[in-house]
């Protein structure tokens, strides 16, 4: 897509994006803790039109035994998109993209989870994408953090995630599907706000050093918005109305 056409489609002269948002405005976000009675912990997130369910099991014995670690627990993550989650039916078999995102989310969660407290065990995180609309890895990572906390897994902090990017030569917060496809850059960020540490940072696209810095700052602002909603989800479940 050419630059002029992209500008017309993705950002109008008033700085309003193709879905009606301002450049620094996230999509509608709803997070709910719990919901799966057979899981040790669970969470459901709606992030724009993304709908994702996460179940956490563990700590539990590792099978086969030789896969366990005597010094620490292990974290296993499976990110899976349902065949009906996208416009054209997806093959149910794990794709290379799903395997990659499973690894990315696992590595983004590991700094937050105190795995050393339960050696020789495993914590399993199952992520099911029911409906996809751009930014599923960030939404899935945010929901997985809530599900881990709901399971009572000791954590240094929750990981909140949000993507920033560049479309129509402008840095934007929370990249949607259209902006991901036709935009100039996409930067998913995972962040632990209490510790001020980034656990995930990827970049697809080209940015100048100044744009890169602004993109990181914009993404972290989005992560802080998500973090408050993560905390509210847990407070609402365990203490009723969070305003009490």
Residue pairs with C-beta under 8 A, 6 or more apart in sequence:
1 9
1 182
3 169
6 167
6 168
6 182
6 183
6 184
7 168
7 169
9 18
9 178
9 182
10 17
10 18
10 167
10 168
10 178
10 179
10 182
10 183
11 17
11 18
11 23
11 167
11 168
11 170
15 22
15 23
15 170
16 22
17 23
17 167
17 172
17 176
17 179
18 176
18 178
18 179
19 27
19 48
19 176
19 178
21 27
21 174
23 170
23 171
23 172
23 173
24 172
24 173
24 218
24 221
25 173
25 174
26 162
26 173
26 174
26 222
26 225
26 226
27 47
27 48
27 49
27 174
27 176
28 46
28 48
29 45
29 46
29 47
29 48
29 225
29 226
29 229
30 45
30 46
30 229
31 43
31 44
31 45
31 142
31 143
31 146
31 229
31 230
31 232
31 233
32 43
32 44
32 45
32 233
32 236
32 237
33 42
33 43
33 146
33 147
33 149
33 150
33 233
33 234
33 236
33 237
33 238
34 41
34 42
34 43
34 150
34 237
35 42
35 43
35 44
35 53
36 42
36 53
36 55
38 55
39 55
39 56
39 57
39 147
39 151
40 56
40 57
40 58
40 151
40 152
41 55
41 56
41 147
41 148
41 149
41 150
41 151
41 152
41 153
42 53
42 54
42 55
42 56
42 147
42 150
42 151
43 53
43 54
43 143
43 144
43 146
43 147
43 150
43 233
44 51
44 52
44 53
44 54
44 143
45 51
45 52
45 54
45 139
45 140
45 142
45 143
45 146
47 135
47 138
47 139
47 142
48 133
48 134
48 135
48 174
48 176
49 131
49 133
49 177
50 129
50 131
50 132
50 133
50 134
50 135
50 136
50 139
51 129
51 130
51 131
52 127
52 128
52 129
52 130
52 136
52 139
52 140
52 143
53 127
53 128
53 130
53 143
54 125
54 126
54 127
54 128
54 140
54 143
54 144
54 146
54 147
55 125
55 126
55 128
55 147
56 123
56 124
56 125
56 126
56 144
56 147
56 148
56 150
56 151
56 153
57 123
57 124
57 126
57 151
58 73
58 121
58 122
58 123
58 124
58 151
58 153
59 73
59 118
59 121
59 122
59 123
59 153
60 121
60 122
60 123
60 124
61 68
61 120
61 121
61 122
62 68
62 74
62 120
62 121
62 122
67 74
67 122
68 74
68 119
68 120
68 121
68 122
69 119
69 120
70 119
70 120
71 116
71 119
72 115
72 116
72 119
73 113
73 115
73 116
73 117
73 118
73 119
73 120
73 121
73 122
73 123
74 115
74 121
74 122
74 123
75 106
75 109
75 110
75 113
75 115
75 122
75 123
75 125
76 106
76 122
76 123
76 124
76 125
77 102
77 103
77 105
77 106
77 109
77 124
77 125
77 127
77 144
78 102
78 124
78 125
78 126
78 127
79 98
79 101
79 102
79 105
79 127
79 129
79 137
79 140
80 94
80 98
80 126
80 127
80 128
80 129
81 90
81 95
81 98
81 129
81 132
81 136
82 90
82 128
82 129
82 130
83 89
83 90
83 91
83 92
84 90
84 130
85 129
85 130
85 131
85 132
86 132
101 136
101 137
101 140
102 127
104 137
104 200
104 202
105 125
105 127
105 137
105 140
105 141
105 144
105 200
106 125
107 199
107 200
108 141
108 159
108 161
108 190
108 199
108 200
109 125
109 141
109 144
109 145
109 148
109 159
109 199
110 199
111 156
111 159
111 192
111 197
111 199
112 145
112 148
112 155
112 156
112 157
112 158
112 159
112 192
112 199
113 123
113 148
113 153
113 154
113 155
113 156
114 153
114 154
114 155
114 156
115 123
117 154
123 148
123 151
123 153
125 144
125 147
125 148
127 140
127 143
127 144
129 136
129 140
132 177
133 176
133 177
134 175
134 176
134 177
134 178
134 179
134 180
134 181
135 162
135 163
135 174
135 175
135 176
135 177
135 180
135 188
137 161
137 188
138 161
138 162
138 163
138 188
138 189
138 190
139 161
141 159
141 161
141 190
141 200
142 159
142 160
142 161
142 162
142 226
142 230
144 159
145 155
145 158
145 159
145 160
145 230
146 158
146 230
146 233
146 234
148 155
148 158
149 155
149 158
149 230
149 234
150 234
150 237
156 192
156 194
156 195
157 192
157 193
157 194
157 195
157 197
158 192
158 227
158 230
158 231
159 190
159 191
159 192
159 199
159 200
160 190
160 191
160 192
160 193
160 223
160 224
160 226
160 227
160 230
161 188
161 189
161 190
161 191
161 200
161 223
161 226
162 173
162 174
162 188
162 189
162 219
162 222
162 223
162 225
162 226
163 174
163 175
163 186
163 187
163 188
163 189
163 219
163 222
164 171
164 172
164 173
164 174
164 175
164 187
164 189
164 215
164 216
164 218
164 219
164 222
165 171
165 172
165 175
165 179
165 180
165 183
165 184
165 185
165 186
165 187
165 205
165 215
166 172
166 183
166 184
166 185
166 205
166 207
166 211
166 215
167 175
167 179
167 182
167 183
167 184
168 183
169 184
171 211
171 214
171 215
171 218
172 179
172 183
172 218
173 218
173 219
173 221
173 222
174 222
175 183
175 186
179 186
180 186
183 205
184 205
184 206
185 203
185 204
185 205
185 206
185 207
185 211
185 215
186 203
186 204
186 205
187 201
187 202
187 203
187 204
187 205
187 207
187 215
187 216
187 219
188 200
188 201
188 202
188 219
189 198
189 200
189 201
189 216
189 219
189 220
189 222
189 223
190 198
190 199
190 200
190 201
190 223
191 197
191 198
191 199
191 200
191 219
191 220
191 223
191 224
191 227
192 198
192 199
193 223
193 224
193 227
198 216
198 220
201 216
203 212
203 215
207 215
231 242
232 242
235 242
236 242
